[in-house]
Amino acid sequence: MPAQVIKIIGARQHNLKNLSVEIPREKLVVVTGLSGSGKSSLAFDTLYAEGQRRYVESLSAYARQFLDKMEKPDVDFIEGLSPAIAIEQRSAGANPRSTIATTTEIYDYLRVLFSAVGQPHDPATGKALVRQTPQQIVDQILVYPQETKIVVLAPIVENERGEFRDVIEKLRREGFVRARIDGDIIELGRPEPIRLKKTELHTIEAVVDRLIIRDGVRVRLADSVDTALKWGGNRVIVLRQQPIIVGQARRLPAAESASDALALQFGWQLQRYSTDYGNADSGFTLGELTPKHFSFNSHLGACPACHGLGTQLVVDPELMISEPEKSIADGVITPWRRGPKRMQAYYKKLQGALVKHFRIDEEAPFGELPENFKSALYFGTGETPIEMKFASNGEKIARPFEGLVPQMQRLYEETESEFTRNRIRSFMTRESCKVCRGARLRPEILAVTISAVISSKQSRGSELKRPAPGSLSPSRTGISVRDDQLRELNVHQFTELTVAEAAQFISQIALSAQQRQIASEVVREIESRLQFLLEVGLGYLTLDRESGTLSGGEAQRIRLATQIGSGLAGVLYVLDEPSIGLHQRDNIRLLGTLNRLRDLGNSVIVVEHDEETIRSADHIIDLGPGAGPRGGEIVAQGKLDEILSAKNSITADYLSGRARIAIPRQRVAPRSINHQPFVTPKRSEGGSTINPDPEGWLTIVGASENNLKNVNASFPLGCFICVTGVSGSGKSTLVDDILRRALFRHFYNAKEKPGAFRGLRGVDQIDKAIVIDQSAIGRTPRSNPITYSGAFTPIRELFAQLPAARVRGYDAGRFSFNVKGGRCENCEGGGLIKIEMHFLPDVYVECEVCHGRRYNRETLEITYKGKNIADVLDLTVDEAARFFRNVPSVSDKLNAMLDVGLGYLRLGQAATTLSGGEAQRVKLATELAKRATGRTFYILDEPTSGLHFADIENLLRVLIKLRDAGNTLVVIEHNLEVIKCADWLIDLGPEGGEWGGKIIGAGPPEEIAETAGSYTGQFLRSLLQ
């Protein structure tokens, strides 16, 4: 009988204090505690790491070399461990070819579905393509009137340049007597050679047979059609001459050549047939469709222009102008300031010629120059010549100017120099491919559709996007449609749907009985995967959304949905805060999903701070009592009732109501109290929104990216602002895709292009924009809190000023472990030596020369107050703040770290060991320590990720300090404890995806709580009472 518990004895990974615990199996277990208390060390670095390591070690040495090497956790004993799967809070990677549809395998099934039952169309006309068997072709030809003369042709070459001597010779050798070349039937065995002009387009068709429609001709005709299909690549052409009726006028088809002697004399008509999909009218044919044809990673289906990426690098005019307030004479045109001196001289003369031609003042700011000059500079003068003087003899040359954009684009595509390409790439941005318009696939593949019968009685909330106008015919055979609408989508249009829309469409797919027999299993797989995504609250995401653009919480829930779909049992699942990014309204569905995973017979361990999730757990483990070295112990464990009665548990204090985050007594009101940008504004006759008072506000006008419905959003400056709304309502689109990118382009000339919006007002009232997120403060163990905060520089300068250091001539660089001089060269300042173990994990051992101290002996002889530089790096922030209390340049930065609750961190602690919450607080402390200008615009996206109730209270204290210095904070947040403390809320909705993107209300939390239709207001109401 399998063990009923997972038994851990002596866990010492990271800050765990020789921890021993029994965790019930096949239960939903929540591990909670302060940020840095050891939750991830227990759940991921001990339980998951050991489960994964045991699995990897069961494989052969050959197989292990292809897998990540797992380090054995510092633990004495673990019993009852199942195979482990971690679903972490991490990005899905930046591969542009990875989408939600590909990650969840939905796209794989879509490719099978479209290749099996999709209806192809002619991409030029939209007409449905049909395919025929050789027998059907023969039957159609035999329908011609008796005595009709026909010529059966096999198309060999169609509209290609060349002499084609080898083709003609091969036809002659294979026994063909005649061929139709450029409309004329020619004897292949004639004495004079057949000469074709190499530079002209030619069409060659082999004459397979000539016969007359009569009784008994079927067998001969069938053989001829088979031969023609074989030689013509599944295509056959039939020329026919109907019996002449006396007195009836003959009409030639427009498609025939004027030089066709037979057509001219006898009125031949041309008909095309194919066993592939084809359009008899236009001659377009499409070969056998396979799943590879619908893959944008295969050359068979990928758009040839963008190679399946859907985007292309194009020159962006705005990136060429560094500072619009500078003049042309000051070198505002960035590309013309670079390159060798010879090229710079050429550009200077070219610049002078343009200035002279357009008669502009080259000393004037670029932003004030006339638009016709800017247009000519960017895109050229067309056919208008510009007089330029280049030759030393004074000779003048007049020729059109190509323009910066086409010139740079041409150079990028033609040059073989990687250096030149890199230089030009700095002026380029990614835009939707102009050929496939972002669809990634070839036109003929995008013309393959499937249909769904959409009820005409459907509500607005379930209405699907219509296909783009292009007139793909909705007709399908074998499907009965009466009052309902038959709607067609190609594979790209299907992936443009949200998960909710796609689930509705696939459930109503229109298939004939034969098609349903072929595709029913595929449809069922697609439906189940879409349903799992709906269950984890991702119904608002579109299937074509790139994986790299997902938040950590969204990426994690996608992996969770994939695991549910796998149906595994007896597995240990370890999840990292799955509720991140979810609105309270959607949380109950997530909890249902976790319970379902448990009910399959799995053990589910969740690192979580969400109150609702903690209350729903079967078993709770609370770590603490503090963070870092003060944590790593079990404060309380058991069912909810046992946790609530625990005396020394901070978690219990907040859950029981003994402690709570207080609502601010007074909120900061907007500077301009009469400004009401969110009340439905009056519009002028021209249709633009009238903004009564922009002073004290930063306003985005006409935001329409993704699902935003042309909204005007105003942010009161000097306030703490929360942007709220259900998942998928447009918060990240508004704040990150539009506001953040627009500000970064304005202040830093960033390459990222903002989403669609008409204007940004009030930007002159701020001096910089800063994003504070939970990304790591460094990628290597050499990065640490003291180097990131900037406090290490004054510390090194302090040591360099000591008498002993000055006597030896040491400068501040001597006390850096990243450069030669003072560091230990055996470990290059790392303190550890990496030993590669090949099939086993790499082992890090303490450097035997410096014994982990990083520096050489001479450097360590310099001391301040009895401590050398290595001793200083080993101090906690708490200890260091006291040690350097008389050194303001250091203590100010350390005190800021104390204010954000990071007193337990060691100054030299590797950045790679910090949690996301800790990394974010280091960034906040760095901002706190800076001299405030009172005009900084801060943007934070869900800063409460990974934070306990007590950590959130500390975070709010810091945010309010930043606000009190006159700065503006915009926070995307779902946590109600943060939302209730904001000065101003902007609530988006009412739903996610296509049914969101509107501003439901804006104002203080008390106003939003009373706003009809606001889900945020509904949950906020009880907290404000």
N, C-alpha and C positions, 0 to 999 in steps of 0.2 A: 504494500500500500504506500503510495507516494506521501512524502512529508506534507503536513498541513501548514507549515510555516517555513519561511526563509530565515535561517539562523545565521547571524553575523557575530563573530567574536573578535575583539581587538582591532577595530578599524582605526587606522591612524593616517589615512590619506589627507594631505594638506593640513587643515586645522582640526581634524577630528581627534578627540581626546580618548584614544583607546576605547572606542565606543563599541558596546555590545547591545544587540537588539534582535527581537523576533518579529518578523513581518508576516501577517497572515497571507496565505496564497489564495489566488482566485477571488480577490477582493479589490475594491477601489480604495487605494491608500493614498492619502495626501501627506506630503512632507512640506512643512511650512517653517517659518522662522525669519529672523531679521536678514537683510541682505548681507552676505558674507558670513553667515552663521554655520555654513557647512552643508546646506541642502544638496547642492549639486555634487559636492564631494562624496556624499553618501549615495545618492541616487545614480549619478552618471559615472563618477570616477571610481566608485567601488563596485556597486551592484552590476551596472551595465558593463563596465570594463572587464570584470571577472567573467561574466557570462559570455561575452564576446571572445575573450581570450581563450576560454576553455573550448569553445567551438573551433576557433582558428587552429589551436594546437592539435585538434583531432584530425586535421587534414595532413596530407603529405608535405614534405619539405618543398617539393616542386610547386605545389599549389600555393603554399604560404608565401612564396616570393612575389606573388602577384597581388597580395592583400596587404592592407595597412598593418603595420606591426603594433601589437597591443602590449603595453607595459603592464606588468603585474601590479595590482594595487597593493598598498601597504596595509595588509589585513592578515590576521592569524588564521582565520577559518571561516568559510562560508558553506552552509549546507542547505539543500533544498532548492538550489538555483536552477531555473529553467533557461532554455535558449533565450537570449535577450535581444530586443529590438528597441533602439532609441529613436524617438521622434522629437528632435530638438528644435529650439527657437533659433533657426539660422536661415539665412537667405538661400534661395534655390539656385544660386549661381547666376552668372551674367551671360550665359550662352544665348545669343539672340535667336537661335533655332529651337530653343526649349520653350514650350508654351504649356498652359494648363492642360490643353487637349493631349499633347504628347506625353507629359509627365504622368497623367492618369491612364494612359493607354487608350483613351477614347478615340484619339486620332487614328490609331492603328486599326480600330474596328470600323471607323468611318471610311478608311481607304478600302477596306474589304467590301463594305456596304455599297459604296459608289461604283466600284469596279464590277460588282455582281448585278446590281439592279438599277444603276443610274441610267438616266435617259440622256444620250448625247445630242447636241445641237450643232448646227453650223454657226461658228462664232461670228461670221460676218452678217448672216441674215436672221439668226435665231430659229431657223426652221429645224424641226426634229429630224434627226438622222435615222435611217432605217438600214438594216442589213438583211441580205438575202442569201439563200443557199443556191448552189449551182442549178439545182432542179427548179427553184422558183424563177431564176433568171431565164432558163429555157422555156418555162411555161409562159412567161411574159412575152418573150420573142414570138412564140407560136400563136399569140393572140393577133399578131399582124395579119392583115387580109391576105388571102390566098394570092399567089403569084407575085408577092412582094419580094423584090430583090434585096438581099442583105450582104454586107461585108463585115466579117468578124475581125476586129483589130485587137492587138495586145499592146497597150501603151508601154513603151520602153524608156523614152526620154521625154520629159515635159518641160518646155521653156528653160532650157539650159544652154550655156555657151560652150562651144567647142567644135572640133572637126568630126569627132565620133567615128573615126575610121575603124577602130577596133570593134565598135558596136555593130556597124554595118557588115563587117567581115564575119563576125560571129553569127549573125542572122543568116548570112549566105551559107556558111559551113553547116549550120543546123538544118538546112533544107528549106528555108523560107524563100519563096520566089519573088515576092513583092513586099514593099514597105510603103507606108504613107508618110512622106517626109515633108513637113511644113505645108500640109494640105494637099500635096500632089502624090498620087500613087505612082511609084517608080519601080521598074524592073531591076532587081538586084543583080541579075546576071548579064546586064547589058555590057557591051565592050568598053565604052568610055567610063572612066572612074567617076564616082559620085563625090563631088567636092562641096564641102560646107565651109562657110566663113567662120573662122574661129571666134570672132568678136561679136557675132550675132546670136540671138536666142533661136533655138531649134527645138522642134517636136518630132519624134520618130515613133511610129506605131507599126508593128509587124502585122502584115495581112495574113491571118491564120486560115481563112476560108471565105469563099464566095458561093452563095447558094440562093435558091428560091424557095419561099415558103410553100410547101405542098404536103400532101399526105405522105407519111413514111419518111420524113426528113428528121424526125426527132433524134434518132440515134446518132446521125452524123453531126447534127447541131450540138448535141450534148458533148460529144468528143471535142468539137471545136471550141466550145465555151470553156471546157476544162483546160485545154491547151492555152487558150488566151489568158485565163486566170493565173495559170502557172507562170507564164512569161511576163504577165503584166502586173505581178505583185498583188493578186486578189482583185484586179480590176479588168474590165472588158469594155470595149467600145463597139457599138453596132451602128454601121451606116445602113440606112434603109431607103429604098426608092419604091414608093407606093405605086400600084398599077395606075397608068394614065387613063383618066376618063375624058372622053372627047368633050371639048368646050370648057374644061375646068382649068383655071389659071394655076400655075405652079408658084409656090413661095419658098424662098430659101431661108433657112434659119440664120439668125444674125450671128451665131457663133462660128459659122463656117468661113473658111478663108476664101477671099475673092479669087485666088489663084487655083482653087480646087476645080480642075476641069470637069470631073465627074459631077460635082454639085452644080456647076454652071449649066452643064448640058442636060442633066437628067433630074435635077431637083432632089438630091440626096439629103436626108435628115439624120442627125447624130443623136444617139442615146447612150448614156453611160450606165454601167451596172457595176456593183462591187459586192463581194462577200464580207467586206468590212462595213462599218457604219459609213453611210454616205448620203450626200444630197445630190440627186440626179440632175437637178436644175443647174447648180453651180459647179458640180464636179468635185466638191470637197469630200474627202474620205478620211476616216479615222480608224486606225488599226485596232487590234484586240486590246481591250483595256485590262490592266492588271493593277493590283494595289500600289505597285511602284510608280505608276503614272500619276498617282495622287499624292506622292511624297515630294515635298519641297527640298528634300535632301538627296533626291535622285535626279540625274540629268534627264531622265525620261519625262519628269513632270515639272521640274524647277524652271521658273522664268529665266530665260537666257540672259536678260539684262542685269538682274540683281542676284542671279544664282540661288534663288530661293530665300533670300534674306528679307525681301519685301521692302528694303530700304537701300538707298545709294548715298555715297558720299558726294555732296555737291558744294560748290564754293558759295559761301555765305557773305554777301557784300558787307554786312554789319561788322564782321570780324576783321575786315581790312582797315577799318577806321578805328584807331585806338582810342582817341579822345576827341569827340566831335567839337569840343570847344577850342581845339587847336586849329591853326590855319594850315593851308597847303604849304606855305613857305616854311613852316615849322616841322614839316614831315609828318602830317597826319595820315598819309597813305602808307600804311605799314609795309606792304610788299615791296614798295619802291625804296625803302630804306635798307633793305637787306640785299645780300648777294655781293659778288666781287665789285671792285671799284669801277671796272669797265661797264658793268651793267647798271650801276648806280648813276654813272654819267649819262648813259643812254636814257634812263628813266627821267633824269632831270630835264633833258632836252624835250622829251615827250611831254612831260608835265608843263613845261613852258609853252609848247605848241598848243596844248588844250586850253591853257589859261588865256592865251592870245586870241584863239579862235572864238571862245565864248565870252571874251571881254569881261572877265571877272577879276575881283580883287583877291590876289593870292594871300594877302595878309589878313583877310576876313576869316572869322571862325567857320569851319567847314559846315557846321549845322545851319548857318545862315545863308549858304550859297544856294542859287536857284536850282530847282528840281531838274530842269533840262540838262544842266551840266552834270549833276549827280547821275542821272540816267545814262548819259553818254559815257561817263567815266566807268560805270559798272558794266553796262551792256553794249557799249560801242556806239559808233555814229552811223551805222548802217552803210549806205552808199555815199554818204557825205564825206568828201575828202578833207583831211586836216593837213595843212602845210607845215612840214617839219624841215629843219635844217640840221643835217647830221655831218655832212662831208666837211673836211677841213678846208676845201677850196670854196666853201660858201654855197655849194649847190643846194637847191631846195627841192624837196620831194613832197608831193601831195598824194596822200592815200588815206583810205578810211581807217579809223582806229577800231581795233577789234573789241576792245572793252576788257576790263579786268576779269570779270567772271568767266566769259568764254575762253579767254587766253589762259587763265589758270587751270580751268577744267581740261583744256586741250593738252597743256603741258603735263598735267597729272596723268592723263591717259597714255600719252606718247612717250614720256621719258623712261629710260631704263635705269636712271640713277635713284637709288633708294634715299639718298640724302635729299634730293630735290623733291621726291614724293613726300617725305616727312615734313619738309619745309612748307609745302603747299597744303598738307593735311591740317596744319595749324589754322588755316583759313576756311576749313570745311566743316559742315555739319551733316548729320544724317537726315535725309528726308525720304518720304514715301517714293518708291520706285515709280517713275513716270510711265513705264510700260505696263506693269501689272497693277499699278496703283495700290501697292501694299498687299496684294493677294498672294504673292509668292509663286504662283503657278502659271503655266502656259495658257494662252487664250482658249485652246481647244479643250483643255482639261476643265477650265472654269465654265465651259459651256455644257458640262455634264451635271444634271440635276436630279434630285429626288423630290417627291411631292408629299404634302400632308394635307388632309382635309380639315380645315379650320372652321369650326362652327360659326355661323353668322350671328349667333346669340351670345358669343363670348363677351365677357366684361372687358372694360378698358384695361384693367390690371393684368389681363392675360394676353393682350394683343401682341402679336409678333411683329418684328421688323419686316417690312416688305423688301423684296429683292430690288436692287438698284435698277432704274429704268434702263432697259436694254432689250426689252421685248422678247424674252425667252418664252416660247409658247407654253402654256400650261396644259396642253393636251396630252393625255396618256391613254393608252388603250387598255381595256380590261378592267377599268375602275369606274364604278358608278358614283356620280356626284349629282346631287339635286340642288337643295337650297344652300348648301354649304360652299365655302370657297376652297378651291384647290390651289395651294400656294407652293411654288417651286423655289428651291434654294440649291446653289452649288455648294461644294465642300467648304469654300472660304466663307460664304454667307452663313453657312451653318455654324462655323466657328466664331463668327461675329456675334452670335446670340449669347445672351447670358445663360448661365447654367439652368436657371428656372425656365427661360424661354425654350432652350434646347430640349429640356425634359418634356415640355408640353408638345413641341413639334414632333419628337420621335415617337411619342405615345399615340400620335394621330397620323403616322406615316401611311401614305396611300400605296398599297401593294396589291397586285393581282394575286390570285390563288397560287400560281406557279412561283411568283417572286417571293411570296410569303414563305413558301416551302424552302426556298433557297436561303433566305436572309433572316428567318425568325430567330435563330440562335444569336446572330450578330446583333440584331436589334435589342434582344434581351440583355446582352452584355453592356451595351451603351446605356440602356435605361437604368440598369442597376448602378453603374458608376456615377451617373448623373444624380441618382437618388441619394447616394452616399455623400456627395458634395453638398446637396441640399441639407442633409441632416446635420452637417457640421457648420451650417450658417454661411455657405459660400454661394448662395443662389444668385448674388448680384454680380459675380465676376463673369467676364466674357471668356469663352474657351480659347480665344486667340491671344489672351493676355500673356505677355512674355514673363517667364518664371522669374527673371532677374528683377522685375518691377514689383514683385509681391513683398509685402511686409513679412517679417519673421513669423508672426502669428498665422498669416494666411498660408504661407508655405508649409508650416507645421500641420495645419488642419487639412491641407491637401494630402500630405503624407498619411495623416490619420485616416482619411477617407479611403485611400488606397489600401491601407492595412485592413480596414473593415471588409473591403471587397475581396481580400485574399482569403478570408474565412479561416484563418489559422486558429488553432486551439492549443492550450498548454504552453503558451509563450509568456515571457515576462516583458511587458511594455513599459518603457520609462518615458514620460512626457514632461516637457518643460513649459509650464504656463500656457496651456492650450486656450485659455480664455482671453489672451492678449488680442486686442483689436476687435473684440466682440462687444456689441451693445448689450445692455442687460436684457433687452427683449429677446435676443438670440441665444442667451446663455443656457436656457432650459433645454434647448435642442442639443447643444453640445453635451450637456450632462447625460442626456438620453443616449447619445452615441457612446460615451465612456462606459455607461452601464451595459450597453449592448456588447461592447468589446469584452467586458468582464463576464457577462453571461454566456459567452462562447466558451468559457473555461480558461480564460487568461488571467494573469495577475497584472493589474494596472497600477503603476506607481506614478503619481503626478506631483511634481514640484509646483506649488501654487500658492497664491496669496489672496485669490478671489474669495470673498466671504461666502458666497452661495455655493461654490465648489467645496470649500472646507466643510460647510454644514451638511453637504450631501454625501460625504465620504463614509465608507464603512469603518475606516481606521485612520487615525490622525497621529502623525509624529511631529512634535514641535521641538525644533533645535534652538539652541541659544546657550546661555542667557543673553550674550552680546554677539558682536561680530568679530571676525578675524580671530586673533589669539584668545579673545574673551568668549568665543563660541565653541562649537564642536561637541557640545554635550546635549543629551536628551533632557529637555526641561519637563515635558509631559508627553504621554502617549495613551492611546485608547480611543474609545468612542467619544462622540461629541460631548456627552454629559460629563465624562471624566475630565475632558480638557477644560470645560467651563469652570469646573470646581478647583482647578489647579491654582495654587497661590502665587507661584513665582514665574508664571508664564505671561509674557507681554501679549501674546496672541489671545490668551484667555481673557485678559483685561479688555481688549477691544471687542472680542466676540460677545462678551457678557454685558458690555455697556459700561463697565467700571472706568474705562478710558475711552475717549472719543476725540476726534479732530474738531475743534471749535469753529463755528462759523464766524468770519470776521465781523467785528462790531461795526465797522464802517468800511464801505467800499469806495474806491477812487472813481469819481464820476468823470465822464468824458469832458474834455476842456470846453467843447462847444455843445452845451446842453440842448440847444435848439435843433441840432443836426439829427434828422430822423431818416437815415438812408434806407431803412428796411420797411417803412410804411410804403405801400404801393405808391410810387412817385407819380406826380403829374408829368406829362410829356409835352414837349413843345410840338409845334406843328411839323417840324422836321423829324420827329420820332425819337430824339435823344432825351435821356433822362435829365431832369433839372435837379442839380445838386445845390441846395440853398446855401451851404456854408462849409467849404472844404477845409477850413483852418482847423488844425488839431486832429485831422483824420487822414488815414491812408486808404484810398478807395480804388478798388479794381472795378473797371467798367466793362460790362458785356462779356463776362467769362462764359465761354461755351465749349470748353474742352471736355471730351468724353461725354458724361451724362449731364453736365451743367447746362441749365436752361437760360442762357443769356443773363446771368445774374449780375447785379451790382452789389458788391460786398464792401462795406466800410469798416475799418478797424480804428477804434479810438486810440490815439497815441498817448503814451504814458500810463497805459492800463494793462492789467493782467487779463488776457482774453482767452477764452476756451472756444474752440470750434468743435461742435458736437453733432451727433446724428447717428442713425443706425449704420451698420456696416454697408459700405457701397453707396452711401448717399452723396459722395462727392467731396469729402473733407480733404483727403490727400490731393485730389486733383486741384482743388482751389488753393490750398496752402503751399503744397510742394511743387506741383507741375506748373502752376501759373505764378503765384506770388513769389515764392522763393527763387525760381529761375529768373523772373523778371528783375528782381532786386539784385541778384548775382550778376546778371548781364549789365545792369546799370552801373553797379559799383566796381565790379571786377572784370568786366568784359568777358564773362564766362561763355564757353562754347555751347552749353546746353540751351536749346531753344525753348522759350516758354510756350505753354499751351495757348490755345486760341482765346484772345481777349482784345477789347478795343482800346483800352487805355489804362494808365496808372496815374492817379492824382495824389499829390501831397508827398511825393518821394523826396522833395527838397527839404522836408522837415526832419529827416533822419540822416545820419552820417555813415552808417554801415549796417549790414545785415549779417547775423551769425546764427548758424545752426548748431544746436547742442544735442547730439544723439547718443546712443548707447554703443556705438562702434568702439573698437579697441583703441587705446591711446598709442599703441605701438604694435608692430607685428613680430618683434623679436624680444628675447629675454633681456636685451640691453636697454630697452625702453622701460622707464619706471616713473612713478608719480612725481619724483623730485625733478627729473629732467623735463617732463611735460609741463609742469607748473612754472618752470623757469627759475626755481629756487636754487638749483644746483650751480648755476653760473655765479651768483654772489657768494655762495659757499666756497667755490674754487678760488674766486678772487680773494676772499678772506684768508684762505690758507696761503695763497701766493704772497700776501702782504706781511705774513709773520716773519719775524727777524731771521729765524733759522732758514726759511725758504729764500729770503732775499740774499742771505750770505751765499747760498748755493746757486743763486741765479735762476731759481724755479719761477716759471710764470704759471698762469691759471691753467694752461694746457697740460701742465705736468700732472694735474690732479684729475684728469679725465681718463676713464678706462677704455675710451674708444679710439685713442690715438697713441702712437708710439711715444715713448719718453718715460712716463711714470708708471705705465701699466705693466703687469706681468706678461712677458712675451710668450711664455710657455702655453698659457691659455688665452692669450690675446685679450686679457681683461674680462674674460667671461667668468672666471672662478671655477669653471667646470670643464672637463675634457670629455668630448664625445667619443665613445668607442663603438665602432660599427660591428654588429654581431651577425650580419648577413641574414640568416633565416629567423633569427630572434630579434626582439626589439633592440634598438640602439640603447646603450647604457651610458649614463653620464656619471663620471666619478670626479671627486674633488681634486683639483689641481695639486699635485704633490710638491710644487715649488712654492706657490703662494698660500696653499691650504685654504682656498676659497676666498681669499681676501682681495683678489683682482689686481692689486698693485705690487710693485717690486719693493724690496726692503728699504731702499733709500727714500722712497716717497712716504712710506709708512712711518719713517722716523720723525716727520714733521707733525707736531700735535698742537691742538687748540683746546685749552682747558682739560688737558690730559687725554684727549681723544684724537686719533688720527682719522684720515678721510674714510677708511674702511669702517671704523667704529661709528662714524656719523651716518653712513649709509645703512647701518644695522639698527639705528634708532627708530622707534615708532614716531609718527607725526606728533603724538602727545608729548613724548620725551624731547623731541627736537624743538618743539615750540618753546619749552622751558629753557632748553640749552641755548637757543639763539635769541632769547627774549630781548637782548640789548642790541641786536642787529636788525634794524627795521626792514632792510631790503629782503631779509630771509623770513623774519617772523610774520610779516604781513601776509605772505603767501601761505605760510604754515597755519596761521590762525584762520584763514579762509577755509582751509581743508578741515580744520576742527569744526568750523561752523556747519559744514555739510555732513558731519558725523563720520569722518574718516580718520579719527585719532588713532585707531588701532593699526592702520597700515604702516609697514616699514618703508622708509624712504627709498631703499634700493630694491623693493619688491618688484619682480618682473611683471611688466604690463600684461603679459599673456596669462597670468594667473588671476587677474582681476575679473570680477563679474561685470555684466553689462551695466548694472546699476552703479557699481563702484566707478567704472570708467566715466560714466556720465557725471557723477558727482565731482570727480577730479576736474573735468572740463568746467563745471559750474564754479568750482572753487577758483580756478584760473581766471575766469571772468570776474568773479567777485573781487579778486585782488588787484585787478586793473584799475587805473584811474578812470572814473566814470565821466563820460561826456554828457550823459542824460539824453542822448539821441540815438542810442543803439536799438536795433530791432532784432529781438531774439525769436527764433523759431524752434519749437520742440515737438517731436512726434511721439506721443505716448511715453512721457518720461517716467511713468509709474511702473513700467515693465520691470519685473524682478524685485519690486519694492514691497516691503511689509508695511502694515499700517503705521508703525512708528517711523519707518524710513520716509513714508509719504509726508508725515508731519514735518520732518526735517527738511524735505525737499520744498514744501510749501513755504517754509520760513526763508529759504534761500531765494526762491522766486520772488517773494514779496520784497526782500532786500533789494534785488535787482530793479524791481518796479519802483521802489521808493527813491531810487537814485535818478528817476525820471525816464527810465528806459521803457520800451514796449515789449511785452511778451505775448506771443501767439502760440498756444498749445493745443495740439490735436489730442483729445482725451475722451476716454469712456468712463474713467473712474469717477464716481459720483462725489467722493470726498474732495477731489481736486476741483471738480466742476462747481460744487457749492461754494467754494472759496474764491472763485473768479470775480473780477469786477464786471465783466461783460461776456455774454455768450452769443455765439452765432450758431444757430441750430439748423442743420440741413436735413432734407428729407423730401417727402414724408416716408418713402421707402428707399430701398437700395436699387442700383442699376438704373434702367430706363425710367423707373417710377420714382426716382429721386432727383437730385440736382437742383432743388429749389430751396430758397431760404424760408424756413417755416416761421422763424422769429428771431429777433435780436434784442438784447437788453440785459439788465441785471438778472441773476438767477431767479429772483422772485417773480419777474415778469414771464420768463420762459416756463416756470412751473404752472402758470395759469394760461398758457397758450394752447388753444385747441389744436389737436392734431399733432402735437409734439410728444413723441415717445419719451424723449429725454425729460420733458416736463413732468410726465406722469410718474416716473421713478424719482425725480428730484423733489417732488412735492412733500413726501413724507419726511425727507431729511431736513427740510427747511422749517418744519413745524416745531 
